[in-house]
Amino acid sequence: MLKVHIREDERGLLYEEERFVKVLDVGTHNIFSLFKDRRVERVPADVYGVGGEKARRLYEAFREEVSEAFDVVRSAVDEAIMVYIDNKPAEILPPGELKLYFRRDDIVLRRINVASRVLATPEEAAFCNLLPKWPEEIALVQVPQGSRGFVYVDGVRTSTLEAGRYVLYGYMKNVHYVILNMRVCELELARQEVLSADKVTLRCNVTMHYRIVDAARYLDAFDDSENYLYRQLQMVLRRYVGTHSVDDLLEKTRYDLDETHRKVFENACAEAGVEVVDVMVRDIVLPGEMRDIFNRLIAAEKEAKALTIKRREETAAMRSQLNTARLMKDNPVLMRLKELDAMESIAEKIESLHVYGGLEEMLGGMVRHKTEKNA
């Protein structure tokens, strides 16, 4: 006698002389095997039955016995089957699939046609979201706010998805999707080495902001539209820098493209369905030797400017002194006031002052003292 214990997470398939007989449920089973060869194959119960190639072999070899022991479910080649067990989504059978379910009363099947469409309805999407295991043939698509999704079936664009969550069926066809950001995007060129009009190699950083305005053209016009924009930005940078000398570029406070170059660039971007918001050469870096030369040149220019300002101020001061002297020569009272101002300045710097002979003697003595000191 063969004693078999079937646990709660499994079922047993009883074979007699390698012929399927029945399904063994949870519990202990006593199997007489004195005159016949009997064996038990254990299968997990969490998959709800037997599927795949094994189910096909069992059904083809022992169709009558299998039909009595299992609920046989077959999907057509153009449909999938949503399986509910105990009112909960359990699994989805792909087209052309056969599965043998362990007999129970709470199995509910819903057949859906997947040959004529790839986009799941909201109810079907909710079913797929609750599945314990996500099927490989079904894709979950999440389109962020400000973006747009495009679905391709066998290489042909079939539908457009606005912001939201979607489920796509990939049975019997090649399905893929592309998500485009429809907001303002940034494209940057870093450390681009470009020759100026006077053959000086400059290192430039360029930033471009753009917006996709024609998604169909952006997807279909070029094999890689983003790479196309990158190359166009490189080309307009070379044309812009190549038509200006280093001096012209350094004199600019902003490195915006001029009207001619910008118009050409905008037309090239329009071919890819893109609107240019702005494009600017952010940095221009001179090579080492040229940078030293320009630094010396700038220093010399600043020194010359400072010297010019100094000479101009000295000349203005001398002209002011000359004008003052002429006024004092023609106006003795003004001369007297100037002498008093000088006396006041001297008096502020000494603690005591003794005057002999009156003010006239003191002023005369100061003049004589200054004359002797200069001699």
C-alpha positions in Angstrom: 0.0 0.0 0.0 1.2 3.5 -0.9 0.4 6.2 1.7 0.5 9.8 0.3 0.1 13.1 2.1 -1.1 16.0 0.0 -0.4 19.4 1.5 -2.6 22.5 1.3 -0.4 24.2 -1.3 -0.3 21.2 -3.7 -2.4 18.7 -5.5 -1.6 15.1 -6.6 -2.0 13.5 -10.0 -2.5 9.8 -9.7 -1.1 7.5 -12.5 -1.8 3.8 -12.9 0.5 2.0 -15.3 1.6 5.5 -16.5 -2.0 6.3 -17.3 -3.7 9.3 -15.6 -6.5 8.3 -13.3 -7.6 11.3 -11.1 -6.6 14.3 -9.0 -5.8 13.8 -5.4 -7.1 16.6 -3.1 -5.6 17.8 0.2 -5.3 15.1 2.8 -3.9 11.6 3.3 -4.6 9.0 0.6 -4.0 5.2 0.9 -3.3 3.8 -2.6 -3.1 0.0 -3.2 -0.3 -0.8 -5.5 0.1 -4.6 -5.0 -0.7 -5.7 -8.5 -0.5 -2.5 -10.4 2.2 0.2 -10.7 0.8 3.4 -9.3 2.5 6.7 -8.7 1.6 10.2 -7.6 2.9 13.4 -9.2 2.7 16.5 -7.0 1.8 19.9 -8.7 1.6 23.3 -6.9 -1.9 24.4 -6.2 -1.2 28.2 -6.4 -1.2 28.0 -10.2 -4.9 26.7 -10.1 -4.2 23.8 -12.3 -2.0 22.3 -15.0 -0.9 24.4 -18.0 1.5 24.6 -20.8 2.8 21.6 -22.8 2.0 19.2 -19.9 -1.7 20.1 -20.1 -1.7 19.5 -23.8 -0.1 16.1 -23.4 -2.5 15.0 -20.7 -5.6 16.3 -22.6 -4.5 14.6 -25.9 -3.6 11.3 -24.2 -6.4 11.0 -21.6 -9.1 13.3 -22.8 -12.0 11.5 -21.1 -10.3 11.1 -17.7 -9.0 14.7 -17.8 -12.4 16.1 -18.7 -13.9 14.3 -15.6 -11.1 15.5 -13.3 -10.5 19.1 -14.5 -12.3 22.1 -15.9 -10.8 22.3 -19.3 -10.4 25.9 -20.6 -9.2 26.7 -24.1 -8.8 30.1 -25.7 -9.2 30.8 -29.4 -6.3 32.1 -31.5 -7.9 35.6 -31.5 -8.8 35.9 -27.9 -7.5 36.0 -24.3 -9.3 34.9 -21.2 -9.5 36.7 -18.0 -9.8 34.2 -15.1 -11.5 35.2 -11.8 -11.2 32.9 -8.9 -13.1 33.7 -5.7 -14.2 37.0 -7.3 -10.5 38.1 -7.6 -8.3 38.3 -10.8 -6.2 35.2 -10.9 -4.5 35.1 -14.3 -5.0 35.8 -18.0 -4.7 33.0 -20.6 -3.1 34.1 -23.9 -4.6 33.2 -27.3 -4.5 29.6 -28.3 -3.8 28.4 -24.8 -5.1 25.2 -23.0 -5.2 24.9 -19.2 -6.7 22.3 -16.9 -8.1 23.9 -13.8 -8.7 22.0 -10.6 -12.5 21.7 -10.2 -14.1 24.4 -8.0 -17.3 26.4 -8.1 -15.8 29.9 -8.0 -14.1 30.1 -11.4 -15.4 32.8 -13.7 -14.1 33.3 -17.2 -14.3 36.4 -19.4 -13.2 36.2 -23.0 -11.8 39.3 -24.7 -10.9 39.8 -28.4 -7.2 40.9 -28.7 -6.8 40.5 -32.4 -8.6 43.7 -33.4 -7.2 46.0 -30.7 -4.2 46.5 -28.5 -5.5 49.1 -26.0 -7.3 47.6 -23.0 -10.5 49.1 -21.6 -10.4 50.6 -18.2 -12.1 47.5 -16.7 -9.5 45.2 -18.4 -6.7 47.5 -17.2 -8.0 47.3 -13.7 -8.0 43.5 -14.0 -4.4 43.4 -15.2 -3.3 45.7 -12.4 -4.6 43.3 -9.8 -2.9 40.2 -11.2 -0.5 38.4 -8.9 1.9 38.0 -11.9 2.2 40.5 -14.8 2.2 38.7 -18.2 5.1 39.4 -20.5 2.8 40.0 -23.5 1.0 42.9 -21.7 2.7 46.3 -21.3 1.9 48.9 -18.7 2.3 52.4 -20.0 2.4 55.5 -17.8 2.4 58.8 -19.6 3.5 61.7 -17.3 1.8 65.1 -17.2 3.1 67.3 -20.0 4.0 64.3 -22.2 2.3 62.3 -24.9 2.5 58.6 -25.8 2.4 57.1 -29.3 1.6 53.4 -29.9 3.1 51.5 -32.8 1.6 48.1 -34.1 3.8 46.2 -36.5 5.8 49.4 -37.2 2.7 51.6 -37.9 1.6 54.4 -35.5 -2.0 53.6 -34.5 -3.0 55.7 -31.5 -2.0 58.6 -29.3 -2.1 58.5 -25.5 -2.5 61.6 -23.4 -1.3 61.8 -19.8 -2.5 58.8 -17.8 -2.1 55.0 -17.2 -2.7 52.5 -20.0 -2.4 48.7 -20.7 -1.4 47.4 -24.1 -2.0 43.9 -25.4 1.0 42.5 -27.3 -0.5 39.2 -28.4 0.1 38.1 -32.0 1.6 41.4 -33.0 4.7 43.6 -32.5 3.6 46.4 -30.2 5.8 49.2 -28.8 5.3 52.7 -27.7 7.2 56.1 -27.5 6.7 58.8 -24.9 7.6 62.4 -25.9 8.0 65.3 -23.5 5.9 68.1 -25.0 7.2 70.7 -22.5 10.2 73.0 -23.1 13.3 70.8 -23.2 17.0 71.6 -23.0 19.8 70.5 -25.3 23.4 71.4 -24.5 26.7 71.2 -26.4 29.7 71.2 -24.1 33.4 71.9 -24.8 32.9 72.4 -28.6 36.2 73.4 -30.3 35.5 75.9 -33.1 37.7 78.0 -35.4 37.0 81.8 -35.4 37.2 84.0 -38.5 40.8 84.8 -37.6 41.7 81.1 -37.2 41.8 81.0 -33.4 40.5 77.8 -31.8 37.9 78.6 -29.3 36.1 76.3 -26.8 32.4 77.0 -26.6 29.4 75.8 -24.6 26.0 76.2 -26.2 22.5 75.8 -24.7 19.3 75.4 -26.6 15.7 75.4 -25.4 13.1 73.9 -27.7 9.5 72.6 -27.7 8.1 69.8 -29.9 5.1 71.3 -31.7 4.5 68.6 -34.4 5.0 65.2 -32.7 4.2 63.2 -35.9 7.0 65.0 -37.8 9.4 64.7 -34.9 8.9 60.9 -34.9 8.8 60.3 -38.7 11.0 62.9 -40.3 14.3 61.4 -39.1 15.6 58.2 -37.7 16.9 60.0 -34.6 15.4 63.5 -34.3 17.3 64.4 -31.1 20.6 63.6 -32.8 19.5 65.6 -35.8 19.0 68.6 -33.5 22.3 68.1 -31.9 24.1 68.1 -35.3 22.2 71.2 -36.4 23.2 73.0 -33.2 26.8 72.1 -33.9 26.6 73.4 -37.5 25.1 76.7 -36.5 27.7 77.2 -33.8 30.5 76.7 -36.4 28.9 79.1 -38.8 28.3 81.7 -36.2 31.8 81.6 -34.6 33.5 81.1 -38.0 32.1 84.4 -39.3 33.3 86.5 -36.3 36.8 87.4 -35.2 38.0 86.9 -31.6 37.8 90.6 -31.0 34.2 90.8 -32.2 33.2 87.9 -30.0 34.8 89.3 -26.9 33.3 92.7 -27.4 29.8 91.1 -27.2 28.0 91.2 -23.8 25.8 88.3 -24.9 26.5 85.6 -27.4 23.0 85.3 -29.0 22.9 84.2 -32.6 22.4 87.0 -35.1 19.2 87.2 -37.0 20.6 85.4 -40.1 22.0 82.4 -38.3 19.0 82.1 -36.0 16.6 82.0 -39.0 18.5 79.3 -40.7 18.7 77.3 -37.5 15.0 77.7 -36.8 14.1 76.5 -40.3 16.3 73.4 -39.9 14.6 72.6 -36.6 11.1 73.1 -38.1 11.9 70.2 -40.4 11.9 68.0 -37.3 8.7 69.5 -35.9 10.5 71.6 -33.3 10.1 75.2 -32.2 13.2 77.0 -31.0 12.6 78.9 -27.8 16.2 80.3 -27.5 19.7 79.3 -28.3 22.8 81.0 -26.8 26.6 80.5 -26.8 26.9 80.4 -23.1 30.7 80.4 -22.7 33.7 81.2 -25.0 37.0 80.0 -23.7 40.4 81.1 -25.3 43.3 78.7 -25.5 46.1 79.1 -23.0 48.5 81.2 -25.0 45.8 83.4 -26.4 44.4 83.9 -23.0 47.7 85.1 -21.7 48.1 87.5 -24.6 44.6 88.9 -24.1 45.2 89.3 -20.4 48.4 91.3 -21.0 46.6 93.4 -23.6 43.7 94.1 -21.2 46.1 95.0 -18.4 48.0 97.4 -20.7 44.8 99.0 -21.8 43.7 99.4 -18.2 47.0 100.9 -17.2 47.0 103.3 -20.1 43.5 104.4 -19.3 44.4 104.9 -15.6 47.4 107.0 -16.6 45.3 109.1 -18.9 42.8 109.7 -16.2 45.7 110.7 -13.8 47.1 113.2 -16.3 43.7 114.6 -16.9 43.1 115.2 -13.2 46.6 116.7 -12.7 45.9 119.1 -15.6 42.6 120.1 -14.2 44.2 120.7 -10.8 46.9 122.9 -12.3 44.3 124.8 -14.3 42.3 125.4 -11.1 45.4 126.7 -9.3 46.2 129.0 -12.2 42.7 130.5 -12.2 43.0 131.0 -8.4 46.3 132.8 -8.8 44.9 135.1 -11.4 41.9 136.0 -9.1 44.2 136.7 -6.2 46.4 138.9 -8.3 43.5 141.1 -9.4 41.8 141.1 -6.0 43.9 142.0 -2.8 40.9 141.2 -0.5 40.8 137.6 -1.9 44.5 137.4 -1.3 44.0 138.5 2.3 41.3 135.9 2.8 43.5 133.2 1.4 46.2 134.2 3.9 43.8 134.0 6.8 42.7 130.5 5.7 46.3 129.4 5.7 46.7 130.9 9.2 43.7 129.0 10.4 45.0 125.8 9.1 48.4 126.3 10.8 46.7 127.3 14.1 44.7 124.1 14.2 47.9 122.1 14.4 49.7 123.9 17.2 48.9 124.2 20.9 50.0 127.8 21.5 51.0 130.8 19.4 52.8 134.0 20.5 52.5 136.9 18.2 55.0 139.9 18.4 54.7 143.0 16.3 51.1 142.4 15.3 49.5 140.4 12.5 51.5 142.2 9.7 54.8 141.3 11.4 53.7 137.7 11.8 52.7 137.3 8.2 55.9 138.9 7.0 57.9 136.6 9.2 56.2 133.6 7.8 56.9 134.7 4.2 60.6 135.4 5.1 60.8 132.0 6.8 59.4 130.2 3.8 61.8 132.0 1.5 64.8 131.2 3.6 63.7 127.5 3.8 63.3 127.2 0.1 66.7 128.9 -0.5 
